[in-house]
Amino acid sequence: MTVTSHDIKTVYEESNATQHYLSPNRKDNVKVYWEEAFSRFVFQEAILSIETPDRQNLRVLDVGAGIGDGYSLLSDLLAQEPSLDKCNLDYLGIDISPEMVETANNLYKNNINVRFEQADIRKKIPETPFDLYLSCGVPYSHLTHEELETVLKMLFEDILKHQCRCAVVIDVLGKYSIEWQSHWGESRWNYNMSFFKSEGQAKPTLMSFYSHDHLENIIRNAASEVGCPIKKLAFFDRSIVVGRHTSTGAFNPTLPKYRNLVNSLLDQNQKTDLNKLILRVESGDAPEYITQFFHEFSGWWNTIIAEAAELLHEPLDVNQVKLPSHLESLDLLINQNFANPSLNNDRQRIELALAEKLQQLEQTCQRGYGVGHDLFGVVWLDTTNF
């Protein structure tokens, strides 16, 4: 079955997406401690780089808000970040699915200045100014590449009209994720949303995938056509090794289940086979800089695993390389874990420290190339003088 972008609402309804997003099984350790933490990091970068004299108020439009994951992440960020803890959040989430909008409004009905509305971003942008145009959960990948450019034109025109300073977060699927290496030569293909499988048989839908240069071209073309100046542009890769489909094997069944293994590291009741965590990325249909990135990144990843294996007296046959100097030492992370009363033995402390260092590697050594499950593009705009 082929599903077009015009069937987005139907796809979500038939996939029982709302039940999936409400399911407690969705939030594994990787989701909570890696992915949500990384999303908050990107949102923090976006907010703190908005050059505004007033950070007491933060007006947010969340595109493809679903049942409110973006609001939840933002709320946690504002509570955790000292420079934002007094910030007043005025949040509007829009989604094409009436079921998700209804669920979100019920979930957050007691939260002040939080509301959700049904809307199709391809047709209309809410006509009020915002400081942050947010997205998470790859809503823009449901659009064709042409539709994305059209939506961004509308959005940039609206920003010009309101003469404001703001940031736009564009979350899409990364083209060169190891989860779907056989599709690296394509930029739009039938993506089976198989993480819905616990709620029924998932149906395929056409989704768009992006490298950073493709996404940058679309962003710059859209801004140029409406005369909207871009102040700054940055890209971020999320889940380079631990994307959800390393667990499902839906697109690359021979790939080790890296997400399961990292979940095991974070679970003190499990013993992890570190040898299975070794990262090997075969050459694929990708530019040389992508191949070079995976060569360099896998060297770092495998060296960190080998360090932990040596401490466990389980040496691995790995060609170790020099690690980036900013990464914390494994010994330091292990010593910090001695203060955790729930960790009862050295193996638990070492495995948790290993997970922490691998997470640091993913967050601080990503290049925003489109090599992770998600690619975030963040655009900062200042139209106050236009």
Buried (B, 14 or more C-beta within 10 A) or exposed (E): EEBEBEBBBBBBBBBBBBBBBEEEEBEBBBBEBBBBBBBBBBBBBBBEEBEBEEBEEBBBBBBBBBBBBBBBBBBBBBEEBEEBEEBEBBBBBBBBBEBBBBBBBEBBEEEEEBBBEBBEBBEEBBEEBBBBBBBBBBBBBBBBBEBBBBBBBBBBBBBBEEEBBBBBBBBBBBBBBBBBBEBBEEEBBBBBBBBBBEBEEBBBBBBBBBBBBBBBBBBBEBBEEBEBEBBEBBBBBBBBBBBBBBBBBBBBEEBBBBBBBBBBBBBBEEEBEBEEBBBEBEEBEBEEEBBEBBEBBBBBBBBBBBBBBBBBEEEBEBEBEEBEEEBEEBEEBBEBBEEEEEBEEEBBBBBBBBBBBBBBBBBEBBBBBBBBBBBBBBBBBBBEEE
